[in-house]
């Protein structure tokens, strides 16, 4: 048996690619939120939520 499992290496590489893609998407989303906050607008998700009723 080789000192490493080629299937495990392939899975690790795929996991690293997925993680890198998720981190890029997260960074893009956070930067967009930051730009919206700096511009004084609400993020789309918050804008879609109605404000709580005042009593």
C-alpha distance matrix in Angstrom:
0.0 3.8 6.5 8.0 8.4 10.8 12.8 13.4 14.6 16.9 18.2 19.0 20.8 22.7 23.6 24.9 27.0 28.5 29.3 30.9 32.9 34.1 35.1 37.1 38.8 39.6 41.1 43.2 44.5 45.3 47.1 49.1 50.1 51.1 53.2 54.9 55.7 57.1 59.2 60.5 59.1 57.0 53.5 53.6 52.1 54.7 57.5 56.7 57.1 60.8 62.2 62.9 66.4 68.9 71.2
3.8 0.0 3.8 5.3 6.8 8.7 11.6 11.9 12.2 14.7 16.6 16.8 18.2 20.6 21.7 22.4 24.5 26.4 27.1 28.3 30.6 31.9 32.7 34.5 36.5 37.4 38.5 40.7 42.2 43.0 44.5 46.7 47.8 48.7 50.7 52.5 53.3 54.6 56.7 58.2 56.9 55.0 51.5 51.7 50.5 53.1 55.8 55.2 55.7 59.4 60.8 61.7 65.3 67.7 70.1
6.5 3.8 0.0 3.8 7.0 9.5 12.3 11.4 11.5 14.7 16.1 15.6 17.3 20.1 20.6 21.0 23.5 25.4 25.5 26.8 29.4 30.5 31.0 33.0 35.2 35.7 36.7 39.1 40.7 41.1 42.7 45.0 46.0 46.7 48.8 50.7 51.4 52.6 54.9 56.3 55.2 53.3 49.9 50.4 49.1 51.5 54.3 53.9 54.3 58.0 59.1 59.9 63.6 65.8 68.3
8.0 5.3 3.8 0.0 3.8 6.3 8.8 7.7 7.8 11.0 12.3 11.9 13.7 16.3 16.9 17.5 19.9 21.7 22.1 23.4 25.9 27.0 27.6 29.6 31.7 32.3 33.5 35.8 37.2 37.8 39.5 41.7 42.7 43.5 45.6 47.4 48.2 49.5 51.6 53.0 51.8 49.9 46.5 46.8 45.5 48.0 50.8 50.3 50.8 54.5 55.8 56.7 60.3 62.6 65.1
8.4 6.8 7.0 3.8 0.0 3.8 5.4 5.2 6.5 8.8 10.0 10.7 12.6 14.4 15.3 16.6 18.7 20.1 21.0 22.6 24.6 25.7 26.9 28.8 30.5 31.4 32.8 34.9 36.2 37.1 38.9 40.8 41.8 43.0 45.0 46.6 47.5 49.0 51.0 52.3 50.8 48.8 45.2 45.3 43.9 46.6 49.3 48.6 49.1 52.8 54.3 55.2 58.8 61.3 63.8
10.8 8.7 9.5 6.3 3.8 0.0 3.8 5.4 5.0 6.3 8.7 9.8 10.6 12.4 14.2 15.3 16.7 18.5 19.8 21.1 22.8 24.4 25.6 27.1 28.8 30.2 31.5 33.2 34.8 36.0 37.5 39.3 40.6 41.8 43.5 45.2 46.4 47.8 49.5 51.1 49.5 47.7 44.0 44.0 42.9 45.7 48.2 47.5 48.3 52.1 53.7 54.8 58.4 61.0 63.7
12.8 11.6 12.3 8.8 5.4 3.8 0.0 3.8 5.4 5.1 6.2 8.6 9.9 10.6 12.2 14.2 15.4 16.5 18.2 19.9 21.2 22.5 24.2 25.8 27.1 28.4 30.2 31.8 33.0 34.4 36.1 37.7 38.9 40.3 42.1 43.5 44.7 46.4 48.0 49.4 47.6 45.6 41.9 41.6 40.4 43.3 45.7 44.8 45.6 49.3 51.1 52.1 55.6 58.3 60.9
13.4 11.9 11.4 7.7 5.2 5.4 3.8 0.0 3.8 5.4 5.0 6.1 8.6 9.8 10.3 12.2 14.2 15.2 16.2 18.1 19.9 20.8 22.2 24.2 25.6 26.5 28.2 30.2 31.3 32.3 34.2 36.0 37.0 38.3 40.3 41.7 42.7 44.3 46.2 47.4 45.8 43.8 40.2 40.2 38.8 41.5 44.2 43.4 44.0 47.7 49.2 50.1 53.7 56.2 58.8
14.6 12.2 11.5 7.8 6.5 5.0 5.4 3.8 0.0 3.8 5.4 5.0 6.2 8.6 9.7 10.5 12.4 14.3 15.1 16.4 18.4 19.9 20.9 22.5 24.4 25.5 26.7 28.7 30.2 31.2 32.7 34.7 35.9 37.0 38.8 40.6 41.6 43.0 44.9 46.3 44.9 43.1 39.6 39.7 38.7 41.3 43.9 43.4 44.2 48.0 49.4 50.6 54.2 56.7 59.4
16.9 14.7 14.7 11.0 8.8 6.3 5.1 5.4 3.8 0.0 3.8 5.5 5.1 6.2 8.6 9.9 10.6 12.4 14.2 15.3 16.7 18.4 19.9 21.2 22.7 24.3 25.7 27.2 28.8 30.2 31.6 33.2 34.7 36.0 37.6 39.2 40.6 42.0 43.6 45.1 43.5 41.7 38.0 37.9 36.9 39.8 42.2 41.5 42.5 46.3 48.0 49.4 53.0 55.6 58.4
18.2 16.6 16.1 12.3 10.0 8.7 6.2 5.0 5.4 3.8 0.0 3.8 5.4 5.1 6.0 8.6 9.9 10.5 12.1 14.1 15.3 16.3 18.1 19.9 21.0 22.2 24.1 25.8 26.8 28.2 30.1 31.6 32.7 34.2 36.1 37.4 38.6 40.3 41.9 43.2 41.4 39.4 35.7 35.6 34.3 37.2 39.7 38.9 39.7 43.4 45.1 46.3 49.8 52.5 55.1
19.0 16.8 15.6 11.9 10.7 9.8 8.6 6.1 5.0 5.5 3.8 0.0 3.8 5.5 5.0 6.1 8.7 9.9 10.3 12.1 14.2 15.2 16.2 18.2 19.9 20.7 22.2 24.3 25.5 26.5 28.2 30.1 31.2 32.3 34.3 35.9 36.9 38.4 40.3 41.6 40.2 38.2 34.7 34.9 33.8 36.4 39.0 38.6 39.3 43.0 44.4 45.6 49.3 51.7 54.4
20.8 18.2 17.3 13.7 12.6 10.6 9.9 8.6 6.2 5.1 5.4 3.8 0.0 3.8 5.4 5.0 6.3 8.7 9.8 10.5 12.4 14.2 15.2 16.5 18.5 19.8 21.0 22.7 24.4 25.6 26.9 28.7 30.2 31.3 33.0 34.7 36.0 37.2 39.0 40.6 39.1 37.5 34.0 34.1 33.4 36.1 38.5 38.2 39.2 43.0 44.5 46.0 49.7 52.1 55.1
22.7 20.6 20.1 16.3 14.4 12.4 10.6 9.8 8.6 6.2 5.1 5.5 3.8 0.0 3.8 5.4 5.1 6.2 8.6 9.9 10.6 12.3 14.2 15.4 16.6 18.3 20.0 21.3 22.7 24.3 25.8 27.2 28.7 30.2 31.7 33.2 34.6 36.1 37.6 39.1 37.3 35.5 31.9 31.7 30.9 33.8 36.1 35.5 36.6 40.4 42.1 43.6 47.2 49.9 52.8
23.6 21.7 20.6 16.9 15.3 14.2 12.2 10.3 9.7 8.6 6.0 5.0 5.4 3.8 0.0 3.8 5.4 5.1 6.0 8.5 9.9 10.5 12.1 14.2 15.3 16.2 18.2 20.0 21.0 22.2 24.1 25.7 26.7 28.2 30.1 31.5 32.6 34.3 36.0 37.2 35.6 33.6 30.0 30.1 28.9 31.6 34.2 33.7 34.5 38.2 39.8 41.0 44.7 47.2 50.0
24.9 22.4 21.0 17.5 16.6 15.3 14.2 12.2 10.5 9.9 8.6 6.1 5.0 5.4 3.8 0.0 3.8 5.5 5.0 6.0 8.6 9.8 10.4 12.2 14.2 15.1 16.3 18.3 19.8 20.7 22.3 24.2 25.5 26.5 28.4 30.1 31.1 32.5 34.4 35.9 34.5 32.8 29.4 29.8 29.0 31.6 34.1 34.0 34.9 38.7 40.0 41.5 45.2 47.6 50.5
27.0 24.5 23.5 19.9 18.7 16.7 15.4 14.2 12.4 10.6 9.9 8.7 6.3 5.1 5.4 3.8 0.0 3.8 5.5 5.1 6.2 8.6 9.9 10.6 12.4 14.2 15.3 16.6 18.4 19.9 21.1 22.7 24.4 25.7 27.1 28.7 30.2 31.5 33.0 34.7 33.2 31.6 28.1 28.2 27.8 30.6 32.7 32.6 33.9 37.7 39.2 41.0 44.7 47.2 50.3
28.5 26.4 25.4 21.7 20.1 18.5 16.5 15.2 14.3 12.4 10.5 9.9 8.7 6.2 5.1 5.5 3.8 0.0 3.8 5.5 5.1 6.1 8.6 9.9 10.6 12.2 14.2 15.4 16.5 18.2 19.9 21.2 22.5 24.2 25.8 27.0 28.5 30.2 31.6 33.0 31.1 29.3 25.6 25.6 24.8 27.7 29.9 29.5 30.7 34.5 36.1 37.8 41.4 44.0 47.0
29.3 27.1 25.5 22.1 21.0 19.8 18.2 16.2 15.1 14.2 12.1 10.3 9.8 8.6 6.0 5.0 5.5 3.8 0.0 3.8 5.4 5.1 6.1 8.6 9.9 10.4 12.2 14.2 15.2 16.2 18.1 19.9 20.9 22.2 24.2 25.6 26.6 28.3 30.1 31.3 29.8 28.0 24.5 25.0 24.0 26.5 29.1 29.1 29.9 33.7 35.0 36.5 40.2 42.6 45.6
30.9 28.3 26.8 23.4 22.6 21.1 19.9 18.1 16.4 15.3 14.1 12.1 10.5 9.9 8.5 6.0 5.1 5.5 3.8 0.0 3.8 5.5 5.1 6.2 8.7 9.8 10.5 12.4 14.2 15.2 16.4 18.4 19.9 20.8 22.5 24.3 25.5 26.7 28.5 30.2 28.9 27.5 24.1 24.7 24.4 26.9 29.2 29.5 30.6 34.4 35.6 37.5 41.2 43.5 46.7
32.9 30.6 29.4 25.9 24.6 22.8 21.2 19.9 18.4 16.7 15.3 14.2 12.4 10.6 9.9 8.6 6.2 5.1 5.4 3.8 0.0 3.8 5.4 5.1 6.2 8.6 9.9 10.7 12.4 14.2 15.4 16.6 18.4 19.9 21.2 22.7 24.3 25.7 27.1 28.7 27.0 25.6 22.0 22.2 22.0 24.8 26.8 26.9 28.3 32.1 33.7 35.7 39.4 41.9 45.1
34.1 31.9 30.5 27.0 25.7 24.4 22.5 20.8 19.9 18.4 16.3 15.2 14.2 12.3 10.5 9.8 8.6 6.1 5.1 5.5 3.8 0.0 3.8 5.4 5.1 6.1 8.6 9.9 10.5 12.1 14.2 15.3 16.4 18.2 19.9 21.1 22.4 24.2 25.7 26.9 25.2 23.3 19.7 20.0 19.4 22.0 24.3 24.3 25.5 29.2 30.7 32.5 36.2 38.6 41.8
35.1 32.7 31.0 27.6 26.9 25.6 24.2 22.2 20.9 19.9 18.1 16.2 15.2 14.2 12.1 10.4 9.9 8.6 6.1 5.1 5.4 3.8 0.0 3.8 5.4 5.0 6.1 8.6 9.8 10.4 12.1 14.1 15.2 16.2 18.2 19.8 20.8 22.2 24.1 25.5 24.3 22.7 19.4 20.4 20.0 22.2 24.6 25.2 26.2 29.8 30.9 32.7 36.5 38.6 41.8
37.1 34.5 33.0 29.6 28.8 27.1 25.8 24.2 22.5 21.2 19.9 18.2 16.5 15.4 14.2 12.2 10.6 9.9 8.6 6.2 5.1 5.4 3.8 0.0 3.8 5.4 5.1 6.2 8.6 9.9 10.5 12.3 14.2 15.2 16.5 18.4 19.9 21.0 22.5 24.3 23.0 21.9 18.7 19.5 19.8 22.1 24.1 24.8 26.3 29.9 31.1 33.4 37.1 39.3 42.6
38.8 36.5 35.2 31.7 30.5 28.8 27.1 25.6 24.4 22.7 21.0 19.9 18.5 16.6 15.3 14.2 12.4 10.6 9.9 8.7 6.2 5.1 5.4 3.8 0.0 3.8 5.4 5.1 6.2 8.6 9.9 10.6 12.4 14.2 15.4 16.6 18.3 20.0 21.1 22.6 20.8 19.4 15.9 16.3 16.4 19.0 20.9 21.3 22.9 26.6 28.1 30.3 34.0 36.4 39.8
39.6 37.4 35.7 32.3 31.4 30.2 28.4 26.5 25.5 24.3 22.2 20.7 19.8 18.3 16.2 15.1 14.2 12.2 10.4 9.8 8.6 6.1 5.0 5.4 3.8 0.0 3.8 5.5 5.1 6.1 8.5 9.8 10.5 12.2 14.2 15.3 16.3 18.2 19.9 21.0 19.5 17.8 14.5 15.5 15.2 17.3 19.7 20.4 21.4 25.1 26.1 28.2 31.9 34.1 37.4
41.1 38.5 36.7 33.5 32.8 31.5 30.2 28.2 26.7 25.7 24.1 22.2 21.0 20.0 18.2 16.3 15.3 14.2 12.2 10.5 9.9 8.6 6.1 5.1 5.4 3.8 0.0 3.8 5.4 5.1 6.0 8.5 9.8 10.4 12.2 14.1 15.1 16.3 18.2 19.8 18.9 17.8 14.9 16.5 16.9 18.6 20.7 22.0 23.2 26.7 27.5 29.7 33.4 35.3 38.7
43.2 40.7 39.1 35.8 34.9 33.2 31.8 30.2 28.7 27.2 25.8 24.3 22.7 21.3 20.0 18.3 16.6 15.4 14.2 12.4 10.7 9.9 8.6 6.2 5.1 5.5 3.8 0.0 3.8 5.5 5.2 6.2 8.6 9.8 10.5 12.3 14.2 15.3 16.4 18.3 17.0 16.3 13.2 14.4 15.4 17.4 18.9 20.2 22.0 25.4 26.5 29.1 32.7 34.8 38.3
44.5 42.2 40.7 37.2 36.2 34.8 33.0 31.3 30.2 28.8 26.8 25.5 24.4 22.7 21.0 19.8 18.4 16.5 15.2 14.2 12.4 10.5 9.8 8.6 6.2 5.1 5.4 3.8 0.0 3.8 5.5 5.1 6.2 8.6 9.9 10.6 12.3 14.2 15.3 16.5 14.8 13.4 10.0 11.2 11.8 13.8 15.6 16.8 18.3 21.8 22.9 25.4 29.0 31.2 34.7
45.3 43.0 41.1 37.8 37.1 36.0 34.4 32.3 31.2 30.2 28.2 26.5 25.6 24.3 22.2 20.7 19.9 18.2 16.2 15.2 14.2 12.1 10.4 9.9 8.6 6.1 5.1 5.5 3.8 0.0 3.8 5.4 5.0 6.1 8.6 9.8 10.4 12.2 14.1 15.2 14.2 13.0 10.3 12.6 13.0 14.1 16.2 18.0 19.0 22.2 22.7 25.0 28.7 30.5 34.0
47.1 44.5 42.7 39.5 38.9 37.5 36.1 34.2 32.7 31.6 30.1 28.2 26.9 25.8 24.1 22.3 21.1 19.9 18.1 16.4 15.4 14.2 12.1 10.5 9.9 8.5 6.0 5.2 5.5 3.8 0.0 3.8 5.4 5.0 6.1 8.6 9.7 10.4 12.2 14.1 13.6 13.4 11.2 13.6 15.0 15.9 17.4 19.5 21.0 24.0 24.4 27.1 30.7 32.3 35.9
49.1 46.7 45.0 41.7 40.8 39.3 37.7 36.0 34.7 33.2 31.6 30.1 28.7 27.2 25.7 24.2 22.7 21.2 19.9 18.4 16.6 15.3 14.1 12.3 10.6 9.8 8.5 6.2 5.1 5.4 3.8 0.0 3.8 5.4 5.1 6.1 8.6 9.8 10.5 12.3 10.9 10.7 8.4 10.3 12.3 13.4 14.3 16.4 18.3 21.3 22.1 25.0 28.5 30.3 33.9
50.1 47.8 46.0 42.7 41.8 40.6 38.9 37.0 35.9 34.7 32.7 31.2 30.2 28.7 26.7 25.5 24.4 22.5 20.9 19.9 18.4 16.4 15.2 14.2 12.4 10.5 9.8 8.6 6.2 5.0 5.4 3.8 0.0 3.8 5.5 5.1 6.1 8.6 9.8 10.5 9.2 8.2 6.1 9.1 10.3 10.7 12.2 14.6 15.9 18.7 19.1 21.8 25.3 27.0 30.6
51.1 48.7 46.7 43.5 43.0 41.8 40.3 38.3 37.0 36.0 34.2 32.3 31.3 30.2 28.2 26.5 25.7 24.2 22.2 20.8 19.9 18.2 16.2 15.2 14.2 12.2 10.4 9.8 8.6 6.1 5.0 5.4 3.8 0.0 3.8 5.4 5.1 6.1 8.5 9.8 10.0 10.0 9.1 12.4 13.9 13.6 15.0 17.8 18.8 21.3 21.2 23.8 27.3 28.5 32.1
53.2 50.7 48.8 45.6 45.0 43.5 42.1 40.3 38.8 37.6 36.1 34.3 33.0 31.7 30.1 28.4 27.1 25.8 24.2 22.5 21.2 19.9 18.2 16.5 15.4 14.2 12.2 10.5 9.9 8.6 6.1 5.1 5.5 3.8 0.0 3.8 5.4 5.1 6.1 8.6 8.7 10.0 9.5 12.4 14.7 14.6 15.1 18.0 19.7 22.0 22.1 25.1 28.3 29.6 33.3
54.9 52.5 50.7 47.4 46.6 45.2 43.5 41.7 40.6 39.2 37.4 35.9 34.7 33.2 31.5 30.1 28.7 27.0 25.6 24.3 22.7 21.1 19.8 18.4 16.6 15.3 14.1 12.3 10.6 9.8 8.6 6.1 5.1 5.4 3.8 0.0 3.8 5.4 5.0 6.2 5.2 6.3 6.4 9.3 11.9 11.4 11.4 14.6 16.3 18.3 18.5 21.7 24.8 26.2 29.9
55.7 53.3 51.4 48.2 47.5 46.4 44.7 42.7 41.6 40.6 38.6 36.9 36.0 34.6 32.6 31.1 30.2 28.5 26.6 25.5 24.3 22.4 20.8 19.9 18.3 16.3 15.1 14.2 12.3 10.4 9.7 8.6 6.1 5.1 5.4 3.8 0.0 3.8 5.4 5.1 5.8 6.5 7.6 11.2 12.9 11.5 12.2 15.6 16.5 18.2 17.7 20.5 23.6 24.6 28.2
57.1 54.6 52.6 49.5 49.0 47.8 46.4 44.3 43.0 42.0 40.3 38.4 37.2 36.1 34.3 32.5 31.5 30.2 28.3 26.7 25.7 24.2 22.2 21.0 20.0 18.2 16.3 15.3 14.2 12.2 10.4 9.8 8.6 6.1 5.1 5.4 3.8 0.0 3.8 5.4 7.7 9.7 11.0 14.4 16.5 15.2 15.5 19.0 20.0 21.6 20.9 23.8 26.7 27.4 31.0
59.2 56.7 54.9 51.6 51.0 49.5 48.0 46.2 44.9 43.6 41.9 40.3 39.0 37.6 36.0 34.4 33.0 31.6 30.1 28.5 27.1 25.7 24.1 22.5 21.1 19.9 18.2 16.4 15.3 14.1 12.2 10.5 9.8 8.5 6.1 5.0 5.4 3.8 0.0 3.8 5.6 8.8 10.6 13.3 16.1 14.8 14.2 17.8 19.3 20.6 20.2 23.5 26.1 27.0 30.7
60.5 58.2 56.3 53.0 52.3 51.1 49.4 47.4 46.3 45.1 43.2 41.6 40.6 39.1 37.2 35.9 34.7 33.0 31.3 30.2 28.7 26.9 25.5 24.3 22.6 21.0 19.8 18.3 16.5 15.2 14.1 12.3 10.5 9.8 8.6 6.2 5.1 5.4 3.8 0.0 3.8 6.7 9.6 12.5 14.8 12.7 12.1 15.8 16.8 17.7 16.9 20.1 22.6 23.3 26.9
59.1 56.9 55.2 51.8 50.8 49.5 47.6 45.8 44.9 43.5 41.4 40.2 39.1 37.3 35.6 34.5 33.2 31.1 29.8 28.9 27.0 25.2 24.3 23.0 20.8 19.5 18.9 17.0 14.8 14.2 13.6 10.9 9.2 10.0 8.7 5.2 5.8 7.7 5.6 3.8 0.0 3.8 6.6 8.9 11.5 9.9 8.7 12.4 13.9 15.0 14.9 18.4 21.0 22.3 26.0
57.0 55.0 53.3 49.9 48.8 47.7 45.6 43.8 43.1 41.7 39.4 38.2 37.5 35.5 33.6 32.8 31.6 29.3 28.0 27.5 25.6 23.3 22.7 21.9 19.4 17.8 17.8 16.3 13.4 13.0 13.4 10.7 8.2 10.0 10.0 6.3 6.5 9.7 8.8 6.7 3.8 0.0 3.8 6.3 8.1 6.2 5.8 9.4 10.5 12.2 12.3 15.6 18.6 20.2 23.9
53.5 51.5 49.9 46.5 45.2 44.0 41.9 40.2 39.6 38.0 35.7 34.7 34.0 31.9 30.0 29.4 28.1 25.6 24.5 24.1 22.0 19.7 19.4 18.7 15.9 14.5 14.9 13.2 10.0 10.3 11.2 8.4 6.1 9.1 9.5 6.4 7.6 11.0 10.6 9.6 6.6 3.8 0.0 3.8 5.6 5.4 6.1 8.7 10.3 13.0 13.8 16.9 20.3 22.3 26.0
53.6 51.7 50.4 46.8 45.3 44.0 41.6 40.2 39.7 37.9 35.6 34.9 34.1 31.7 30.1 29.8 28.2 25.6 25.0 24.7 22.2 20.0 20.4 19.5 16.3 15.5 16.5 14.4 11.2 12.6 13.6 10.3 9.1 12.4 12.4 9.3 11.2 14.4 13.3 12.5 8.9 6.3 3.8 0.0 3.8 5.5 5.0 6.2 8.9 11.8 13.7 16.9 20.0 22.5 26.1
52.1 50.5 49.1 45.5 43.9 42.9 40.4 38.8 38.7 36.9 34.3 33.8 33.4 30.9 28.9 29.0 27.8 24.8 24.0 24.4 22.0 19.4 20.0 19.8 16.4 15.2 16.9 15.4 11.8 13.0 15.0 12.3 10.3 13.9 14.7 11.9 12.9 16.5 16.1 14.8 11.5 8.1 5.6 3.8 0.0 3.8 5.5 5.3 6.7 10.3 12.2 14.9 18.2 21.0 24.4
54.7 53.1 51.5 48.0 46.6 45.7 43.3 41.5 41.3 39.8 37.2 36.4 36.1 33.8 31.6 31.6 30.6 27.7 26.5 26.9 24.8 22.0 22.2 22.1 19.0 17.3 18.6 17.4 13.8 14.1 15.9 13.4 10.7 13.6 14.6 11.4 11.5 15.2 14.8 12.7 9.9 6.2 5.4 5.5 3.8 0.0 3.8 5.4 5.3 8.2 9.2 12.0 15.4 17.8 21.3
57.5 55.8 54.3 50.8 49.3 48.2 45.7 44.2 43.9 42.2 39.7 39.0 38.5 36.1 34.2 34.1 32.7 29.9 29.1 29.2 26.8 24.3 24.6 24.1 20.9 19.7 20.7 18.9 15.6 16.2 17.4 14.3 12.2 15.0 15.1 11.4 12.2 15.5 14.2 12.1 8.7 5.8 6.1 5.0 5.5 3.8 0.0 3.8 5.5 7.3 8.9 12.4 15.3 17.7 21.4
56.7 55.2 53.9 50.3 48.6 47.5 44.8 43.4 43.4 41.5 38.9 38.6 38.2 35.5 33.7 34.0 32.6 29.5 29.1 29.5 26.9 24.3 25.2 24.8 21.3 20.4 22.0 20.2 16.8 18.0 19.5 16.4 14.6 17.8 18.0 14.6 15.6 19.0 17.8 15.8 12.4 9.4 8.7 6.2 5.3 5.4 3.8 0.0 3.8 6.4 9.3 12.4 15.0 18.1 21.4
57.1 55.7 54.3 50.8 49.1 48.3 45.6 44.0 44.2 42.5 39.7 39.3 39.2 36.6 34.5 34.9 33.9 30.7 29.9 30.6 28.3 25.5 26.2 26.3 22.9 21.4 23.2 22.0 18.3 19.0 21.0 18.3 15.9 18.8 19.7 16.3 16.5 20.0 19.3 16.8 13.9 10.5 10.3 8.9 6.7 5.3 5.5 3.8 0.0 3.8 6.4 8.9 11.9 15.0 18.3
60.8 59.4 58.0 54.5 52.8 52.1 49.3 47.7 48.0 46.3 43.4 43.0 43.0 40.4 38.2 38.7 37.7 34.5 33.7 34.4 32.1 29.2 29.8 29.9 26.6 25.1 26.7 25.4 21.8 22.2 24.0 21.3 18.7 21.3 22.0 18.3 18.2 21.6 20.6 17.7 15.0 12.2 13.0 11.8 10.3 8.2 7.3 6.4 3.8 0.0 3.8 6.5 8.7 11.9 15.1
62.2 60.8 59.1 55.8 54.3 53.7 51.1 49.2 49.4 48.0 45.1 44.4 44.5 42.1 39.8 40.0 39.2 36.1 35.0 35.6 33.7 30.7 30.9 31.1 28.1 26.1 27.5 26.5 22.9 22.7 24.4 22.1 19.1 21.2 22.1 18.5 17.7 20.9 20.2 16.9 14.9 12.3 13.8 13.7 12.2 9.2 8.9 9.3 6.4 3.8 0.0 3.8 6.5 8.9 12.5
62.9 61.7 59.9 56.7 55.2 54.8 52.1 50.1 50.6 49.4 46.3 45.6 46.0 43.6 41.0 41.5 41.0 37.8 36.5 37.5 35.7 32.5 32.7 33.4 30.3 28.2 29.7 29.1 25.4 25.0 27.1 25.0 21.8 23.8 25.1 21.7 20.5 23.8 23.5 20.1 18.4 15.6 16.9 16.9 14.9 12.0 12.4 12.4 8.9 6.5 3.8 0.0 3.8 6.4 9.6
66.4 65.3 63.6 60.3 58.8 58.4 55.6 53.7 54.2 53.0 49.8 49.3 49.7 47.2 44.7 45.2 44.7 41.4 40.2 41.2 39.4 36.2 36.5 37.1 34.0 31.9 33.4 32.7 29.0 28.7 30.7 28.5 25.3 27.3 28.3 24.8 23.6 26.7 26.1 22.6 21.0 18.6 20.3 20.0 18.2 15.4 15.3 15.0 11.9 8.7 6.5 3.8 0.0 3.8 6.5
68.9 67.7 65.8 62.6 61.3 61.0 58.3 56.2 56.7 55.6 52.5 51.7 52.1 49.9 47.2 47.6 47.2 44.0 42.6 43.5 41.9 38.6 38.6 39.3 36.4 34.1 35.3 34.8 31.2 30.5 32.3 30.3 27.0 28.5 29.6 26.2 24.6 27.4 27.0 23.3 22.3 20.2 22.3 22.5 21.0 17.8 17.7 18.1 15.0 11.9 8.9 6.4 3.8 0.0 3.8
71.2 70.1 68.3 65.1 63.8 63.7 60.9 58.8 59.4 58.4 55.1 54.4 55.1 52.8 50.0 50.5 50.3 47.0 45.6 46.7 45.1 41.8 41.8 42.6 39.8 37.4 38.7 38.3 34.7 34.0 35.9 33.9 30.6 32.1 33.3 29.9 28.2 31.0 30.7 26.9 26.0 23.9 26.0 26.1 24.4 21.3 21.4 21.4 18.3 15.1 12.5 9.6 6.5 3.8 0.0
